[in-house]
Amino acid sequence: MTNTLYKKLEFDKILDILSGHAVSEKVSESIRNLGPYMSESEVSRHLDETSQARRIIEQYGTPPLSPMTDLDKIISSLGKGIMLLPEQLGGIALFLTACRRLKSYLKKAEVSEAAVAVYGNSIYELTKLEDEINQAIRGNQIDDRASPKLADIRRKITNAGEQLRAKLDSLLRNNKVWFSESFVSNRNGHYTLPVKKEYKNRVNGTVIDISQSRSTYFIEPSAARKLQEEIGLLYIEEENEIRRILYALTALVEENSQFLSINREAMETLDFIFSKAKMSLAMNAAPVPVRLERRISITGGRHPLLKSDTAVPLDFEIGGKTRGVVITGPNTGGKTVALKTIGLLSLMAQSGLHVPAADGCFTMNNYVLCDIGDGQSISENLSTFSSHMTNIIEILQTADDQSLVLLDELGSGTDPAEGMGLAVAVLEELAAKKCIFVATTHYPEVKEYAAVTPGLTNARMAFDRQTLMPLYRLEIGEAGESCALYIAKRLGLPQHMLKRAAEAAYGEHSQRLAKETAYEEDSHRQAATAPELAPADPVSASAQAHAARRIRPQETKRAPENPRCMRFNIGDSVIVYPQKVIGIIYQKANEKGELGVQIQKRKLLVNHKRVRLHVPAQELYPDNYDFSIIFDSVADRKARHIMERKHDPTLVIELQDEKGGRTK
């Protein structure tokens, strides 16, 4: 389960990037098994080491680490009577050179007071072994300087070979007609002359080979055989001396095997630490503390797999009294990116890695559990909804008060009404478990549930209505909109289809609204002044705007008898469309059929066709309830009380129109 969740959050891709910074293949492989530490002190230690290593690199450059190719295999073979080969000894020499240079590098870094530099004290400088190998091995071959005897043998081989060639060259020059070529050939380790077939009996010697055309015989002359035998004996002596040298060097390596193992462990540890530091520099990341307190705060966070120059920083906070955040907004708004960023940065920080963020803090989690992606599988006969529910059930069984839970498109993939109910049930269960959780959804009822439930809060992803581009900016405390009809209109969906969609979604009031065409300009202005009421379907500017007017309670004209607009009473809880926000009726319908609705402490005049009854006042308040306690400020209550007794032209009660303008 853990590996699957890490892949959904793309933590495996971060580990791939980290392993790419490692020099040693073994360290690179071990990095891919890295996971969050379960001890706060351990997390803190690894974060500090990463920070120290980064400071060292910034001051002294890249450390001289060794790839340590096959070093484990070499060390494990020592003491078993085998002889190390020249290329293996050469690899050990390169490793020892790197150890010596790294020790010197860390010695310089000690002035920075970085504790990581102290690792240099555990590295042994095996200078004698390094020098012995370097003197004997050059280019993975035994050098003439390995021993005086080897140098003497090789000198004799060279001299004998020169004598042999001189003798053969003399035969070639003096009897050119006998030979098909004018040079000496080496066949099967023998120096031979290329004799034409018709002259093969003229050359006294042994036939070593014959050409494919059988026109040339390669003959080793009898005159050269003695020298050839002498060279063969010299080669045997050379081989014996080489083996003696290699066994001697192998014994010297075995004597220092313990120190080699210690150096290898130190090199691997430093390779891992400096890999984290190099990735931190590449990502322009920073150390963000991880604490036991159940709180997550991210300031200027970036998803590490997005381009840093184009990614919009994420600001996010959860913890304390707020245990759950419900993120809403359009499909293109970046909700999933925000969700993945929160989970991925949490995993990185708890794994001792720097995160691409300006500031913040993370909490220790026993699990980071997520349901992201549809998980549809033909082979396993899983639909999108079945996959979601399978994951969520497993998450609910695992999560506790130390877990972080991330749920994408909660309740999707099934009937909207049932999906909404399941979403609310899941949120209630997570809240009961007291875990920290973040969920994304489109259901307005879930937004309403989050708005009124203690411990939960709404959040939305900002969206540029003019360019149809997500801004990837998370705004905590406000619910977002899907903007589906708006996006469809901007993308060119025919007007008659928009009208039908609006009718199906919002009912009869949408018929007039869908006919209007001046939506873009007005919605842009309204988004700037009252973003929480920005409409999601084709609503006209004229349907949104109200000219400033003076309205006194005793002068308000009522609409003629109208069953639809007059059935709303003061105190009724209503839903205002198309935004689907909850409000309370504070004023009955006027002559235009406009109801006074208070939404989030703002008093608005809204056409009755855009309002649907949610909960009647009689179910919410006792008889003869004084609604001025809810709707009026202390000053307005005083003014209204005076107005009820007598007319005072100096008193004015100010309301707001839908665009935030003041009316009186």
MOWO-V990210 format. One record per run of one state. SS is the DSSP state (alpha for helix, beta for strand, coil for the rest). FROM is the first residue (numbers start at 1). LEN is the number of residues. If there is no record, write none. Layout:
# MOWO-V990210
ss:from:len
SS:FROM:LEN
SS:FROM:LEN
This chain:
# MOWO-V990210
ss:from:len
coil:1:1
alpha:2:7
coil:9:2
alpha:11:10
coil:21:4
alpha:25:7
coil:32:8
alpha:40:21
coil:61:10
alpha:71:7
coil:78:8
alpha:86:27
coil:113:2
alpha:115:8
coil:123:4
alpha:127:10
beta:137:2
coil:139:2
beta:141:2
coil:143:1
alpha:144:3
coil:147:1
alpha:148:27
coil:175:1
alpha:176:3
beta:179:9
coil:188:2
beta:190:7
alpha:197:6
coil:203:2
beta:205:6
coil:211:5
beta:216:6
alpha:222:34
coil:256:1
alpha:257:27
coil:284:2
beta:286:1
coil:287:3
beta:290:2
coil:292:3
beta:295:7
coil:302:12
beta:314:6
coil:320:2
beta:322:1
coil:323:1
beta:324:5
coil:329:6
alpha:335:16
coil:351:4
beta:355:1
coil:356:3
beta:359:5
coil:364:3
beta:367:5
coil:372:5
beta:377:1
coil:378:4
beta:382:1
coil:383:1
alpha:384:15
coil:399:4
beta:403:5
coil:408:8
alpha:416:18
coil:434:2
beta:436:5
coil:441:3
alpha:444:9
coil:453:3
beta:456:9
coil:465:4
beta:469:8
coil:477:7
alpha:484:7
coil:491:4
alpha:495:12
coil:507:3
alpha:510:6
coil:516:3
alpha:519:11
coil:530:1
alpha:531:3
coil:534:7
alpha:541:4
coil:545:8
alpha:553:3
coil:556:2
beta:558:1
coil:559:4
alpha:563:4
coil:567:6
beta:573:4
coil:577:4
beta:581:7
coil:588:2
beta:590:1
coil:591:3
beta:594:6
coil:600:2
beta:602:6
alpha:608:3
beta:611:5
coil:616:1
alpha:617:4
coil:621:7
alpha:628:4
coil:632:2
alpha:634:12
coil:646:9
beta:655:2
coil:657:5
beta:662:2
coil:664:1
